[in-house]
């Protein structure tokens, strides 16, 4: 194979490896907007 084909294949392989290796899941914590109702003792 010629050197140019080898270099193109190597560049493509490196690009594929770096694209697959950098995937991390993003963990999102959602804060509640309203508070839950609290016991007031109104209905005993």
C-alpha distance matrix in Angstrom:
0.0 3.7 6.5 8.4 6.7 6.9 10.3 11.4 10.8 12.7 15.3 16.0 16.4 18.7 20.6 21.2 22.4 24.7 26.1 27.0 28.4 30.9 32.9 36.5 39.5 42.2 45.6 48.4 52.1 54.5 58.0 60.9 62.5 66.0 67.8 69.0 72.8 74.8 78.0 81.1 83.9 85.1 85.1 86.7
3.7 0.0 3.8 5.5 5.5 6.5 8.8 10.3 11.0 12.5 14.5 15.8 16.8 18.6 20.3 21.5 22.8 24.7 26.1 27.5 28.8 30.9 33.2 36.8 39.9 42.3 45.9 48.5 52.2 54.6 58.0 60.9 62.4 66.0 67.9 69.3 73.0 75.1 78.4 81.4 84.3 85.4 85.6 87.3
6.5 3.8 0.0 3.8 5.5 5.1 6.1 8.6 9.9 10.4 12.2 14.2 15.2 16.3 18.2 19.9 20.9 22.4 24.2 25.8 26.7 28.7 31.3 34.7 37.9 40.3 43.8 46.4 50.1 52.5 55.9 58.9 60.4 64.0 65.9 67.4 71.1 73.2 76.5 79.4 82.3 83.6 83.9 85.5
8.4 5.5 3.8 0.0 3.8 5.4 5.1 6.2 8.5 9.8 10.5 12.3 14.1 15.3 16.4 18.4 20.0 21.1 22.5 24.5 25.7 27.3 29.8 33.3 36.4 38.5 42.2 44.6 48.3 50.6 53.9 56.9 58.2 61.8 63.9 65.5 69.2 71.3 74.7 77.5 80.5 81.6 82.0 83.8
6.7 5.5 5.5 3.8 0.0 3.8 5.5 5.2 6.1 8.5 9.9 10.6 12.2 14.2 15.3 16.5 18.3 20.1 21.1 22.7 24.3 26.2 28.3 32.0 34.9 37.3 40.9 43.4 47.1 49.4 52.8 55.7 57.1 60.7 62.7 64.1 67.8 70.0 73.3 76.2 79.1 80.2 80.4 82.2
6.9 6.5 5.1 5.4 3.8 0.0 3.8 5.5 5.1 6.0 8.6 9.9 10.4 12.2 14.1 15.3 16.4 18.3 19.9 21.2 22.3 24.5 26.9 30.4 33.5 36.0 39.5 42.3 45.9 48.4 51.8 54.8 56.4 59.9 61.7 63.1 66.8 68.9 72.1 75.1 78.0 79.2 79.4 81.0
10.3 8.8 6.1 5.1 5.5 3.8 0.0 3.8 5.4 5.0 6.1 8.6 9.8 10.5 12.2 14.2 15.3 16.4 18.2 20.0 20.9 22.7 25.3 28.8 32.0 34.2 37.7 40.4 44.0 46.5 49.8 52.8 54.3 57.9 59.8 61.3 65.1 67.1 70.5 73.3 76.3 77.5 77.9 79.6
11.4 10.3 8.6 6.2 5.2 5.5 3.8 0.0 3.8 5.4 5.1 6.2 8.6 9.9 10.5 12.3 14.3 15.5 16.5 18.5 20.0 21.6 23.8 27.4 30.4 32.6 36.2 38.6 42.4 44.6 48.0 50.9 52.3 55.9 57.9 59.4 63.1 65.3 68.7 71.5 74.5 75.6 75.9 77.7
10.8 11.0 9.9 8.5 6.1 5.1 5.4 3.8 0.0 3.8 5.5 5.1 6.1 8.6 9.9 10.6 12.3 14.3 15.4 16.7 18.3 20.4 22.4 26.1 29.0 31.5 35.1 37.7 41.4 43.8 47.2 50.1 51.8 55.2 57.1 58.4 62.1 64.3 67.5 70.5 73.3 74.5 74.7 76.3
12.7 12.5 10.4 9.8 8.5 6.0 5.0 5.4 3.8 0.0 3.8 5.4 5.1 6.1 8.5 9.9 10.6 12.3 14.2 15.5 16.4 18.5 21.0 24.5 27.7 30.2 33.6 36.4 40.0 42.6 46.0 49.0 50.7 54.2 55.9 57.3 61.1 63.0 66.3 69.3 72.1 73.5 73.7 75.3
15.3 14.5 12.2 10.5 9.9 8.6 6.1 5.1 5.5 3.8 0.0 3.8 5.5 5.2 6.1 8.6 10.0 10.6 12.2 14.4 15.4 16.8 19.4 22.9 26.0 28.2 31.7 34.3 38.0 40.4 43.7 46.8 48.3 51.8 53.7 55.3 59.0 61.1 64.4 67.2 70.2 71.4 71.9 73.6
16.0 15.8 14.2 12.3 10.6 9.9 8.6 6.2 5.1 5.4 3.8 0.0 3.8 5.5 5.1 6.2 8.6 10.0 10.5 12.4 14.2 15.9 17.8 21.5 24.3 26.7 30.3 32.8 36.6 38.8 42.3 45.1 46.7 50.2 52.1 53.5 57.3 59.4 62.7 65.6 68.5 69.7 69.9 71.6
16.4 16.8 15.2 14.1 12.2 10.4 9.8 8.6 6.1 5.1 5.5 3.8 0.0 3.8 5.4 5.1 6.2 8.7 9.9 10.8 12.2 14.6 16.6 20.2 23.2 25.9 29.3 32.1 35.8 38.3 41.7 44.7 46.5 49.9 51.6 52.8 56.6 58.6 61.8 64.8 67.6 68.9 69.1 70.6
18.7 18.6 16.3 15.3 14.2 12.2 10.5 9.9 8.6 6.1 5.2 5.5 3.8 0.0 3.8 5.4 5.1 6.1 8.5 10.0 10.5 12.4 15.1 18.5 21.8 24.2 27.6 30.4 34.0 36.6 40.0 43.1 44.9 48.3 50.0 51.4 55.2 57.1 60.3 63.3 66.2 67.5 67.9 69.4
20.6 20.3 18.2 16.4 15.3 14.1 12.2 10.5 9.9 8.5 6.1 5.1 5.4 3.8 0.0 3.8 5.5 5.3 6.1 8.7 10.0 11.1 13.4 16.9 20.0 22.1 25.7 28.3 32.0 34.3 37.7 40.7 42.3 45.8 47.7 49.2 52.9 55.0 58.4 61.2 64.2 65.4 65.7 67.4
21.2 21.5 19.9 18.4 16.5 15.3 14.2 12.3 10.6 9.9 8.6 6.2 5.1 5.4 3.8 0.0 3.8 5.6 5.2 6.2 8.6 10.5 11.9 15.7 18.4 21.0 24.5 27.2 30.9 33.3 36.8 39.7 41.5 44.9 46.6 47.9 51.6 53.7 56.9 59.9 62.8 64.0 64.1 65.8
22.4 22.8 20.9 20.0 18.3 16.4 15.3 14.3 12.3 10.6 10.0 8.6 6.2 5.1 5.5 3.8 0.0 3.8 5.5 5.3 6.0 8.8 10.8 14.3 17.4 20.2 23.4 26.5 30.0 32.7 36.1 39.2 41.2 44.5 46.0 47.2 51.0 52.8 56.0 59.1 61.9 63.3 63.5 64.9
24.7 24.7 22.4 21.1 20.1 18.3 16.4 15.5 14.3 12.3 10.6 10.0 8.7 6.1 5.3 5.6 3.8 0.0 3.8 5.5 5.1 6.3 9.2 12.4 15.8 18.1 21.5 24.4 27.9 30.6 33.9 37.1 38.9 42.4 43.9 45.4 49.1 51.0 54.3 57.2 60.1 61.5 61.9 63.5
26.1 26.1 24.2 22.5 21.1 19.9 18.2 16.5 15.4 14.2 12.2 10.5 9.9 8.5 6.1 5.2 5.5 3.8 0.0 3.8 5.7 5.9 7.4 11.1 13.9 16.2 19.8 22.4 26.1 28.5 31.9 34.9 36.6 40.1 41.8 43.2 47.0 49.0 52.4 55.2 58.2 59.4 59.7 61.4
27.0 27.5 25.8 24.5 22.7 21.2 20.0 18.5 16.7 15.5 14.4 12.4 10.8 10.0 8.7 6.2 5.3 5.5 3.8 0.0 3.8 5.7 6.2 9.8 12.5 15.4 18.7 21.7 25.3 27.9 31.4 34.2 36.3 39.6 41.1 42.2 46.0 47.9 51.1 54.1 56.9 58.2 58.4 59.9
28.4 28.8 26.7 25.7 24.3 22.3 20.9 20.0 18.3 16.4 15.4 14.2 12.2 10.5 10.0 8.6 6.0 5.1 5.7 3.8 0.0 3.8 5.8 8.6 12.0 14.8 17.8 21.1 24.5 27.4 30.7 33.8 36.0 39.3 40.5 41.7 45.5 47.2 50.4 53.4 56.2 57.7 58.0 59.4
30.9 30.9 28.7 27.3 26.2 24.5 22.7 21.6 20.4 18.5 16.8 15.9 14.6 12.4 11.1 10.5 8.8 6.3 5.9 5.7 3.8 0.0 3.8 6.3 9.9 12.0 15.3 18.3 21.7 24.6 27.8 31.0 33.0 36.4 37.8 39.2 43.0 44.8 48.1 51.0 53.9 55.3 55.8 57.3
32.9 33.2 31.3 29.8 28.3 26.9 25.3 23.8 22.4 21.0 19.4 17.8 16.6 15.1 13.4 11.9 10.8 9.2 7.4 6.2 5.8 3.8 0.0 3.8 6.7 9.4 12.7 15.7 19.2 21.9 25.3 28.3 30.5 33.8 35.2 36.4 40.2 42.1 45.3 48.3 51.1 52.5 52.8 54.4
36.5 36.8 34.7 33.3 32.0 30.4 28.8 27.4 26.1 24.5 22.9 21.5 20.2 18.5 16.9 15.7 14.3 12.4 11.1 9.8 8.6 6.3 3.8 0.0 3.8 6.3 9.2 12.5 15.9 18.8 22.1 25.2 27.6 30.8 31.9 33.2 37.0 38.7 41.9 44.9 47.8 49.2 49.6 51.1
39.5 39.9 37.9 36.4 34.9 33.5 32.0 30.4 29.0 27.7 26.0 24.3 23.2 21.8 20.0 18.4 17.4 15.8 13.9 12.5 12.0 9.9 6.7 3.8 0.0 3.8 6.3 9.5 12.9 15.7 19.1 22.0 24.4 27.5 28.7 29.8 33.6 35.4 38.7 41.7 44.5 45.9 46.2 47.7
42.2 42.3 40.3 38.5 37.3 36.0 34.2 32.6 31.5 30.2 28.2 26.7 25.9 24.2 22.1 21.0 20.2 18.1 16.2 15.4 14.8 12.0 9.4 6.3 3.8 0.0 3.8 6.3 9.9 12.6 16.0 19.0 21.2 24.5 25.8 27.3 31.0 32.9 36.3 39.1 42.1 43.4 43.9 45.6
45.6 45.9 43.8 42.2 40.9 39.5 37.7 36.2 35.1 33.6 31.7 30.3 29.3 27.6 25.7 24.5 23.4 21.5 19.8 18.7 17.8 15.3 12.7 9.2 6.3 3.8 0.0 3.8 6.7 9.9 13.1 16.2 18.7 21.7 22.7 24.0 27.8 29.5 32.8 35.7 38.6 40.1 40.6 42.1
48.4 48.5 46.4 44.6 43.4 42.3 40.4 38.6 37.7 36.4 34.3 32.8 32.1 30.4 28.3 27.2 26.5 24.4 22.4 21.7 21.1 18.3 15.7 12.5 9.5 6.3 3.8 0.0 3.8 6.4 9.7 12.8 15.1 18.3 19.6 21.1 24.9 26.8 30.2 32.9 36.0 37.3 37.9 39.7
52.1 52.2 50.1 48.3 47.1 45.9 44.0 42.4 41.4 40.0 38.0 36.6 35.8 34.0 32.0 30.9 30.0 27.9 26.1 25.3 24.5 21.7 19.2 15.9 12.9 9.9 6.7 3.8 0.0 3.8 6.4 9.6 12.4 15.2 16.1 17.7 21.4 23.1 26.6 29.3 32.4 33.7 34.5 36.2
54.5 54.6 52.5 50.6 49.4 48.4 46.5 44.6 43.8 42.6 40.4 38.8 38.3 36.6 34.3 33.3 32.7 30.6 28.5 27.9 27.4 24.6 21.9 18.8 15.7 12.6 9.9 6.4 3.8 0.0 3.8 6.4 8.9 11.9 13.3 15.0 18.8 20.9 24.5 27.0 30.2 31.2 32.0 34.0
58.0 58.0 55.9 53.9 52.8 51.8 49.8 48.0 47.2 46.0 43.7 42.3 41.7 40.0 37.7 36.8 36.1 33.9 31.9 31.4 30.7 27.8 25.3 22.1 19.1 16.0 13.1 9.7 6.4 3.8 0.0 3.8 6.4 9.1 10.1 12.3 16.0 17.9 21.5 23.9 27.2 28.3 29.4 31.3
60.9 60.9 58.9 56.9 55.7 54.8 52.8 50.9 50.1 49.0 46.8 45.1 44.7 43.1 40.7 39.7 39.2 37.1 34.9 34.2 33.8 31.0 28.3 25.2 22.0 19.0 16.2 12.8 9.6 6.4 3.8 0.0 3.8 5.6 7.0 9.0 12.6 15.0 18.6 20.9 24.2 25.0 26.0 28.2
62.5 62.4 60.4 58.2 57.1 56.4 54.3 52.3 51.8 50.7 48.3 46.7 46.5 44.9 42.3 41.5 41.2 38.9 36.6 36.3 36.0 33.0 30.5 27.6 24.4 21.2 18.7 15.1 12.4 8.9 6.4 3.8 0.0 3.8 6.9 9.7 12.7 15.3 19.0 20.7 24.2 24.6 25.9 28.4
66.0 66.0 64.0 61.8 60.7 59.9 57.9 55.9 55.2 54.2 51.8 50.2 49.9 48.3 45.8 44.9 44.5 42.4 40.1 39.6 39.3 36.4 33.8 30.8 27.5 24.5 21.7 18.3 15.2 11.9 9.1 5.6 3.8 0.0 3.8 6.6 9.1 11.8 15.5 17.1 20.5 20.8 22.2 24.7
67.8 67.9 65.9 63.9 62.7 61.7 59.8 57.9 57.1 55.9 53.7 52.1 51.6 50.0 47.7 46.6 46.0 43.9 41.8 41.1 40.5 37.8 35.2 31.9 28.7 25.8 22.7 19.6 16.1 13.3 10.1 7.0 6.9 3.8 0.0 3.8 6.4 8.5 12.3 14.1 17.6 18.3 19.8 22.0
69.0 69.3 67.4 65.5 64.1 63.1 61.3 59.4 58.4 57.3 55.3 53.5 52.8 51.4 49.2 47.9 47.2 45.4 43.2 42.2 41.7 39.2 36.4 33.2 29.8 27.3 24.0 21.1 17.7 15.0 12.3 9.0 9.7 6.6 3.8 0.0 3.8 6.3 9.8 12.3 15.3 16.2 17.1 19.2
72.8 73.0 71.1 69.2 67.8 66.8 65.1 63.1 62.1 61.1 59.0 57.3 56.6 55.2 52.9 51.6 51.0 49.1 47.0 46.0 45.5 43.0 40.2 37.0 33.6 31.0 27.8 24.9 21.4 18.8 16.0 12.6 12.7 9.1 6.4 3.8 0.0 3.8 6.8 8.9 11.9 12.5 13.5 15.8
74.8 75.1 73.2 71.3 70.0 68.9 67.1 65.3 64.3 63.0 61.1 59.4 58.6 57.1 55.0 53.7 52.8 51.0 49.0 47.9 47.2 44.8 42.1 38.7 35.4 32.9 29.5 26.8 23.1 20.9 17.9 15.0 15.3 11.8 8.5 6.3 3.8 0.0 3.8 6.2 9.3 10.8 12.2 13.9
78.0 78.4 76.5 74.7 73.3 72.1 70.5 68.7 67.5 66.3 64.4 62.7 61.8 60.3 58.4 56.9 56.0 54.3 52.4 51.1 50.4 48.1 45.3 41.9 38.7 36.3 32.8 30.2 26.6 24.5 21.5 18.6 19.0 15.5 12.3 9.8 6.8 3.8 0.0 3.8 5.8 8.0 9.1 10.3
81.1 81.4 79.4 77.5 76.2 75.1 73.3 71.5 70.5 69.3 67.2 65.6 64.8 63.3 61.2 59.9 59.1 57.2 55.2 54.1 53.4 51.0 48.3 44.9 41.7 39.1 35.7 32.9 29.3 27.0 23.9 20.9 20.7 17.1 14.1 12.3 8.9 6.2 3.8 0.0 3.8 5.5 8.1 9.5
83.9 84.3 82.3 80.5 79.1 78.0 76.3 74.5 73.3 72.1 70.2 68.5 67.6 66.2 64.2 62.8 61.9 60.1 58.2 56.9 56.2 53.9 51.1 47.8 44.5 42.1 38.6 36.0 32.4 30.2 27.2 24.2 24.2 20.5 17.6 15.3 11.9 9.3 5.8 3.8 0.0 3.8 5.7 6.0
85.1 85.4 83.6 81.6 80.2 79.2 77.5 75.6 74.5 73.5 71.4 69.7 68.9 67.5 65.4 64.0 63.3 61.5 59.4 58.2 57.7 55.3 52.5 49.2 45.9 43.4 40.1 37.3 33.7 31.2 28.3 25.0 24.6 20.8 18.3 16.2 12.5 10.8 8.0 5.5 3.8 0.0 3.8 6.1
85.1 85.6 83.9 82.0 80.4 79.4 77.9 75.9 74.7 73.7 71.9 69.9 69.1 67.9 65.7 64.1 63.5 61.9 59.7 58.4 58.0 55.8 52.8 49.6 46.2 43.9 40.6 37.9 34.5 32.0 29.4 26.0 25.9 22.2 19.8 17.1 13.5 12.2 9.1 8.1 5.7 3.8 0.0 3.8
86.7 87.3 85.5 83.8 82.2 81.0 79.6 77.7 76.3 75.3 73.6 71.6 70.6 69.4 67.4 65.8 64.9 63.5 61.4 59.9 59.4 57.3 54.4 51.1 47.7 45.6 42.1 39.7 36.2 34.0 31.3 28.2 28.4 24.7 22.0 19.2 15.8 13.9 10.3 9.5 6.0 6.1 3.8 0.0
